[in-house]
């Protein structure tokens, strides 16, 4: 029988010996073997640092983002192959969709972050800081890719999503990865990695795969590396305590399984839309992936006067769940990942039963469709009841990682908050309520102990992604038992793999280093108007200083009449006693518009295609009738844009095929005393001479 391959140091290599047998979760038959025995983990990490890291660091954020998008498009073409393999893990089509297309969606989502990043291999972080009276000394923060490798140790429940959601962040940041999936479902991860490597989209050394034991890999990580772990809190603690990780101060991001909970608001009654939403959400979380989700609902908190109604409703809806072979179209819940996982769930439920009782389901038998309940790793949904949640510790401390949840009563919202915290930290919690006051109380009270809070009601339920769905633009992780880490979260996730460094110097020096014009830096004034330059011809610091314009009372009156903005401060006849002003003041938006008239050269066609927007515009000093203003207009930053696949028959869209880039201009509006009255960043879309490579 052919063993799974390990993709290391540029080659597919089988480990030594037979290794671990991997089983079909539905039939119990052996699929393949996996082993990493005999692999040189030190060499694997060295290869990533010396081969993959330099290649990725040379790329810009724009190039890395386009690389992720290309990879996502490529994997989508092969998704049916992955679906066919995923069925072996006991996953239904819906389960596999979350894992496979959800994972690919992470690549797409992170690829779009390039639009917020420069066309550089590094970026600035936050705002500049002036550190001197004479404006000659300043500070900023820069983010650069770490020079190491990201080591991802993943759980068995999401063999595709677990890998792709993590590598999307480190690849965009410019770091390579070594992925070690849980062995039991590593056959699916291996299939995806084979397709990634075959595509040739990633530079060599950017991704390596270990199927089997991680061996002594953590003994060889160094200070520039990053380790992430998803799995049990017990295993995570053991790995996090590795002496080499502690000695080298290696960042360790842990996402551990937790006792997540859902709360039914005291305002919700049977017959309300929120009642049905609550019952449906619990059923979904107990049966999707057969409950094998790190975000799964393990604790259900219900007002004590509605306990009986909720128990009946949950038992009724769980009884409609068709369990069995996921290839059968009638089946809605498949098997657990394997016999070992089923045995572990049974053992954990037995521990919870010390203070609880089963009110739905059975640990010993389950009716299945088109399958053998004994040969496959099937288990009935198990609903437990605990009536003493403040006294009993088992429901709050013991997790059965499967289709298992415990229902418990509470008296008021303060009780619900306190009970939610007894899990000692979770990845997510939900509250179902139509009352905004209850929702606010719960969110503010419970937020310290949960990484994500979903507020569900009739207004958002239809489009809600649900309790158990982490999203690439939101952080995924939680405090305490949940591991204390954060994954994803848009730029937050990318920054895990970037080193933040404070830099200090003159504005000119920081401009030269960052390639972003800094306030008080020296501009480059040329005879040619900046708007007459193509994207490639513009240099950071290219500057225009305009002529002066006198602002008159007639100007202010005309702008008020044109816009309808007759705010009292813009009227001549206003009594300005006890106001912020001494006389009629010009509208900030008029000053902004007048500024545009000063930096726009003429009505002739030029490479500027359109105004794209304004960022952070501030009016810092009033402009009165009789004051004059002028503009200092400086090229601040440039980002090229790739051409889009568009319909050439649509005129406006057709214009998007023009090669172009976004240029940010630092605009300073000054008065006759040379003091700043307004400042902001204007964005323009500027035509290129050539297409983006």
PyMOL commands that set and color helices and strands:
alter all, ss='L'
color gray80, all
select helices_A, chain A and resi 41-58+61-77+79-89+93-116+161-173+183-199+217-220+233-240+243-248+273-291+304-318+339-352+394-397+413-421+436-449+480-482+491-497+507-514+530-532+535-537+553-563+568-570+588-599+651-657
alter helices_A, ss='H'
color red, helices_A
select strands_A, chain A and resi 6-8+11-13+20-23+30-34+123-124+129-130+138-145+149-153+176-181+207-211+226-231+251-256+260-264+297-303+357-360+382-386+404-410+429-432+453-456+475-476+487-488+498-505+524-525+542-545+549-550+608-619+628-641+660-671+676-687
alter strands_A, ss='S'
color yellow, strands_A
deselect
rebuild
show_as cartoon
